[in-house]
Amino acid sequence: MKPINFPLCLLALLFIAPAQAAPVEITADGALEWKQEQKQYIASGNAMAKQGDTTIKAETLTADYTANDAGKTDITKVTAIGGVTITSGETVITGNKAVYDLKKGYAEITGDKLALTGKDLNVTATERFEYWDKERKIVAVGNAVVIKGKDQMQSARIEAWLGKNAQTGQDEIVRVEAKGNVKLVSDGNIATGNAGTYDGKTGKANLQGNVEVKQGENVITGDQADVDLNNKTSAIKTTSPGQGRVKGIFVPEKQN
C-alpha cells in the first residue's frame, strides 16, 4: 500500500488514545478520493489510519470536513465501514461500522459481533457501542457483557467508565452501571436483579430490585445485594423494613 499523509487533524478519529501532535498516515489498497464539493476525503480498499500506536482499519474511511476563508480545514466527522478494527496499545475494538462526531466527542460503533478487548478486560454487545471522549465512558447496548478476570456482568444495557492503571498504564474499568435483567457471575455463583453497579477500585458490586443469589441449589432472595468479588461474600437485604423479608432456601448435600 502506498501511504498518503494528510496535513489535517484526522488524528481525532482515533478516539481511544488522547490527541497528540504526531502526524497521521492514511493508506489504502484501492483509492484515495478528495470530493471538494461534498467536502470529503475517502480512502477505500483495506484502508488504514495510523497515529503513534493507534490505528483504525476498515474497508472504507470517510472524513467530512469544513474549511474557512483562511484555508483552515477541520475534520467534523469520520466514518469507517466494513470490518472495522480500532487498536490502541493493548485495547482493540471490532465492529461493522464506526461513526465519530468530533464536535460532540462521541463515537458509535455498530455490528452484530461487537467486542472491546484489552488486558484483563472484555466487553461485548449485539446492537451498538457508544464512546464519550471526555467522560471516557463506553455504553454497550444489546445483550451487553463486561468481563473482568473471572467475573462478568450481563445486562440489556451497560455503561462502563475507563481509567488508566497507575502501574501498567493500561485501560481498566473504574465503574460499571447496568440496567435491565442484570446478571452477575462470579466463581460459580449467580446473582440477578433489575439494576446493578460495580466499583472497579473496591471490587464490590451492588444489585437492586428483585434480587436473587444462587450458589448451587441454594437460593437467597431480597430487594438488594452487596457482593464483594474479592472476598467472595454476599449480603442480601430488604429496602422496605416491615413490608418485605429476605428469604433463603438451602438444600442439604445429598448423602450416599
C-alpha positions in Angstrom: 0.0 0.0 0.0 1.2 3.5 -0.8 1.0 5.8 2.2 -0.7 9.2 1.8 -0.2 11.8 4.5 -2.9 14.3 5.3 -1.8 17.6 6.8 -5.1 17.6 8.7 -6.4 16.9 12.2 -7.6 13.5 11.3 -5.9 12.1 14.4 -9.1 12.9 16.3 -10.8 9.9 14.8 -8.6 7.7 16.8 -10.7 8.2 19.8 -9.2 5.6 22.1 -6.0 7.5 22.6 -5.7 11.2 23.6 -5.0 13.6 20.8 -1.3 14.2 20.1 0.7 16.3 17.7 2.1 13.3 15.8 1.2 13.1 12.1 -1.5 10.7 10.8 -0.7 8.3 7.9 -3.5 7.1 5.7 -3.0 4.0 3.5 -5.4 2.1 1.2 -5.1 -0.7 -1.4 -7.7 0.9 -3.6 -8.0 4.7 -3.9 -8.0 8.0 -2.1 -10.6 10.5 -3.3 -11.0 14.2 -2.5 -14.5 15.3 -3.1 -14.3 19.1 -2.8 -18.0 19.9 -3.3 -19.0 17.4 -0.6 -16.0 18.3 1.5 -14.9 14.7 2.0 -11.8 12.6 1.9 -12.5 8.9 1.1 -9.9 6.1 1.4 -11.2 2.7 0.1 -9.8 -0.8 -0.1 -8.3 -2.1 3.1 -8.0 1.5 4.4 -6.0 2.3 7.5 -5.3 5.4 9.5 -2.3 5.3 11.9 -1.0 7.7 14.5 1.6 6.5 17.0 0.5 3.1 18.3 -3.2 3.7 17.5 -4.8 2.5 14.2 -8.2 2.2 12.7 -8.8 -0.2 9.8 -11.8 -0.6 7.6 -12.8 -1.3 4.0 -13.7 2.4 3.7 -12.7 5.5 5.7 -14.6 8.8 5.0 -13.6 12.1 6.6 -16.1 15.0 6.4 -14.5 18.5 6.9 -15.2 22.2 6.9 -13.0 24.9 5.5 -12.9 28.6 6.4 -11.9 31.6 4.3 -8.4 31.4 5.7 -8.0 27.9 4.3 -8.1 26.2 7.7 -9.6 22.8 7.4 -11.3 21.0 10.3 -12.5 17.4 10.3 -16.0 17.2 11.7 -16.9 13.5 11.3 -15.2 10.3 10.4 -17.0 7.2 9.2 -15.4 3.7 9.0 -17.4 1.0 7.2 -16.7 -2.8 6.8 -14.6 -4.9 9.1 -13.8 -2.1 11.5 -10.9 -2.7 13.9 -9.6 0.1 16.2 -6.4 -0.6 18.1 -4.6 1.4 20.7 -1.9 -0.3 22.7 -3.4 -3.5 24.0 -7.0 -2.3 23.6 -8.9 -3.4 20.5 -12.5 -2.6 19.3 -14.1 -4.5 16.5 -17.4 -3.9 14.6 -19.0 -3.4 11.2 -19.3 0.4 11.2 -17.9 3.3 13.3 -19.0 6.9 13.2 -17.1 9.6 15.2 -18.5 13.1 15.7 -15.6 15.3 16.5 -17.7 18.2 17.6 -19.5 16.1 20.2 -16.6 13.9 21.1 -18.9 11.0 20.5 -18.4 7.7 18.6 -20.9 5.0 17.8 -19.8 1.5 16.7 -22.4 -0.9 15.4 -22.5 -4.6 14.3 -23.7 -7.9 15.4 -20.4 -9.0 16.9 -19.2 -6.0 18.8 -16.2 -6.5 21.0 -13.7 -4.5 23.1 -10.8 -6.4 24.4 -7.8 -5.4 26.5 -5.6 -6.7 29.2 -7.9 -8.4 31.7 -10.8 -6.6 30.0 -13.6 -7.7 27.6 -16.8 -6.0 26.6 -19.3 -7.4 24.1 -22.7 -6.3 22.7 -25.0 -7.2 19.8 -26.5 -3.8 19.0 -24.0 -0.9 19.5 -21.2 0.6 21.4 -21.1 4.3 22.3 -18.0 6.1 23.4 -17.8 9.5 25.0 -14.3 11.1 24.8 -14.3 13.5 27.8 -16.0 11.0 30.2 -14.1 8.0 28.8 -17.4 6.2 29.0 -18.4 3.2 27.0 -22.1 2.2 26.6 -22.8 -1.3 25.4 -26.3 -2.0 24.2 -27.9 -5.3 23.4 -27.0 -8.4 25.3 -24.1 -6.5 26.9 -21.4 -8.4 28.8 -18.5 -7.0 30.7 -15.8 -9.5 31.7 -13.0 -8.6 34.1 -10.8 -11.6 35.0 -13.1 -14.4 36.1 -16.1 -12.2 36.9 -18.7 -11.0 34.5 -21.8 -8.8 34.4 -24.5 -9.1 31.8 -27.4 -6.8 31.1 -29.5 -5.2 28.3 -27.5 -2.0 28.7 -24.2 -1.4 30.4 -22.3 1.8 31.0 -18.6 1.5 31.8 -16.1 4.2 32.7 -12.4 3.6 31.9 -9.3 4.8 33.6 -5.6 4.1 33.4 -3.9 1.6 35.7 -1.3 3.5 37.7 1.2 0.7 37.4 0.7 -0.6 33.9 -0.8 2.4 32.1 -3.3 0.2 30.5 -7.1 0.8 30.3 -9.1 -0.7 33.1 -12.8 -0.5 34.3 -13.3 2.1 37.0 -17.1 1.8 37.3 -20.0 -0.1 35.7 -23.7 0.7 35.8 -26.2 -1.9 34.3 -29.9 -1.6 33.7 -32.3 -4.3 32.7 -32.1 -8.1 33.5 -28.7 -7.8 35.3 -26.8 -11.0 35.9 -23.6 -11.2 37.8 -21.5 -14.3 37.6 -18.5 -14.9 39.9 -16.8 -18.1 41.0 -19.8 -20.2 40.0 -22.2 -18.0 42.0 -25.0 -16.2 40.1 -26.8 -13.0 41.2 -29.6 -11.4 39.3 -31.5 -8.1 39.7 -33.2 -5.3 37.8 -30.2 -3.0 38.0 -26.6 -3.1 39.2 -23.4 -1.2 39.8 -19.7 -2.3 40.1 -16.8 -0.4 41.6 -13.5 -1.4 39.9 -11.4 0.1 42.7 -13.0 -1.9 45.5 -14.1 -4.9 43.5 -17.6 -4.6 45.0 -21.0 -4.8 43.2 -24.5 -3.9 44.2 -27.7 -5.3 42.7 -31.1 -3.7 43.2 -34.7 -4.9 42.6 -36.0 -8.5 42.7 -32.6 -9.7 43.7 -31.8 -13.5 43.7 -28.5 -15.0 44.6 -27.7 -18.6 43.7 -25.0 -20.9 45.0 -25.5 -24.3 43.6 -29.1 -25.3 44.7 -29.1 -22.7 47.5 -31.1 -19.5 46.7 -31.5 -16.2 48.6 -33.9 -13.5 47.5 -34.4 -9.9 48.6 -34.5 -6.3 47.5 -30.8 -5.6 47.3 -27.5 -7.4 47.4 -23.9 -6.3 48.1 -21.4 -8.6 46.5 -17.7 -8.5 47.3 -16.0 -10.1 44.3 -12.6 -10.1 46.0 -13.6 -11.9 49.2 -16.5 -13.8 47.5 -19.1 -12.7 50.0 -22.7 -11.5 49.6 -25.1 -9.7 51.8 -28.8 -9.7 50.8 -31.2 -7.3 52.4 -34.6 -5.7 52.1 -35.1 -2.0 51.5 -38.6 -1.9 53.0 -38.4 -2.9 56.6 -41.8 -4.3 57.8 -43.0 -4.8 54.2 -40.7 -7.4 52.8 -38.4 -10.2 54.1 -35.2 -11.7 52.9 -35.8 -15.4 52.0 -33.3 -18.2 51.8 -33.7 -21.8 50.6 -30.8 -24.1 51.5 -30.7 -27.6 50.1 -28.6 -30.1 52.2 -26.0 -32.0 50.3 -27.1 -35.4 49.3 -25.5 -38.3 51.2 -24.6 -41.5 49.5 
